[in-house]
Amino acid sequence: MSSLYRASVYNHAIPRGGDWLVFNGVSSALVLLDQPTFSRLEPYLFAERDSSTSRPHFRPVLNRCAAFDLDQVHDPELRTTLEQFIDAQYVVDQDLDELDYLRQRYRIRQNEDPLLVTVVPTMDCNLGCYYCYEEKYPSMMSLATCDRIYEYIVSDLSSRNQKRMHLGWFGGEPMLNRDAIDYLSAKLWPYCKTANIRYSVSMVSNGTLWPSDPQECRDFVLRNKIGSIQFSFDGLAKNHNNRRHFKDGNRRHEVSSFDALCRTVEALRGIVKQYLRLNLDKGNKDDVQELVEYFRVRSWFDSGSKIYPYLAALSPYTDACTSVNRTAVDPKEFDEMENGFRDYLGSYIDLSEFVYANYPRALPLNCSAVAKHSVIFGPDGEMCKCPHDLGVKSKAHGHLEQTGNSSSSLFPILNNRSKSAEASVAHDYPSYDPFASSTCSQCRYLPNCLGGCPKEKFDDRQYYLGSICETWETIFEPIVGNFADSLQRTEAEAAVAVL
């Protein structure tokens, strides 16, 4: 076995008072080193220090550091530490091509990932949000279509002997067709339980069509095995009701969309994980702190509430919402707001789980759309790979009525097409290759980003492409720092509990 090693090109060093946080992008390992220890390890973990800065100098990713011979490290303590860093992938074999390693891991996960199914029981919605990218149309998934989806799922799981699946409910507004949700869930859960398949469920909803009786809300979640729900707030009541207004007019409803959503969140508090997406544009960005205060007063941050707010920038996701360009918050400003938001929220909520969800882990895949065994079923039986393609018939990859029970040939890899052709045909998501990009392949954040959203790349959407790299530069260190704070706080609390 070779004793020649070199530093991983995906090592990061983050100053922290007089100490250093050292992160590896491939393994997601994180360690806190005091200054003397860091100084001893730095020559083995990074290129030479840039004389113009007190921080380790990061060369372009593929410009590797010089190799060293572990057998020539005679200090027993230092050698033991380096061996631990080899296990954590901070230090790798000198001949390892880390880019190829990431590519191979990516391809394996594309083919072996759990079954990821999103079901859209309707493309209709009761709200008329100005920024919505979806092509809405009246539609209700039939129970017969639910049966076909069930057959598809059973066929895929049994043919691969796959023991994990995730089901997501999406729309439109899925609660417009609760019958389909109850019906399909009542078939899937017993099957997965009998077949010993790990079954998880999530939902995205606007929160306004849930039962007014809290117990009915809870019963719906429990019988359908829903583990997490995303709801969206668009600022305080005035801004929210203007942006997420009822399509038939707000005055026709006794309860505003804001109050209806709050009623639902309150009913489900402590029953299911609720991720509150706070949508920001230029007109409501100043609502954030007051909205958080509103949540706090309602006790939504109390222990056991399972409520986790996060910021989201409204941006032009597709051609259907290009008007959002005029109201979108500048990406750089949003990144800075997000960093401040996490700090502010930390005074009210245990950030351990929230921060862990945002921790820059190494991604096996950047999006479920690129996975072979992922599919979104529209209400009419159309099948696509990306929620942003929903309702656009030219973007569908197939149809339930046109397939047998086998999923092996549903999504063939399509030939590459010109940009003009891509506008009217389904994107070839399985062919997406961030490792072939001249920019992504040289980026030190590649393991944690994998090039970002494939659809934005296929559509050549410059608003997104121009901001994602800057976003990583802005948010990476604060997120890792918040995570370290959370770990230290948890350890301190555990120590106190022991005492």
Buried (B, 14 or more C-beta within 10 A) or exposed (E): EEEEBBBBBBBBBBBBEEBBBBBBBBBBBBBBBEEEBBEBBBBBBBBEEEEEEEEBEBBEBEEBBEBBEBEEBEEEEBBEBBBEBBEBBBBBBBEBEBBEBBBEBBBEBBEEBBBBBBBBBBBBBBBBBBBBBBBBEEBBBBEEBBBBBBBBBBBBBEEBEBBBBBBBBBBBBBBBBBBBBEBBBEBBBEBBEEBEBEBBBBBBBBBBBBBEEBEEBBEBBEEBBBBBBBBBBBBBBEBBBBBBBBEEEEEEBEEBBBBBBBBBBBBBBEBBBBBBBBBBBEBBBEBBEEBBEBBBEBEBBEEEBBBBBBBEBBBBBBEBBEEBEEBBBEBEEBBBBBBBBBEEBBEBBBBBEBBEEBBBEBBBBBBBBBBBBBBBBBBBBBBBBBBBBBBBEEBBBBBBEEBEEEBEEBBEEBEEBEEEEBEEEBBBBBBBBBBEBEEBBBBBBBBBBBBBBBBBBBBEBEBBBEBBBEBBEBBBBBBBBBBBBBBEBEEEEEEEEEE
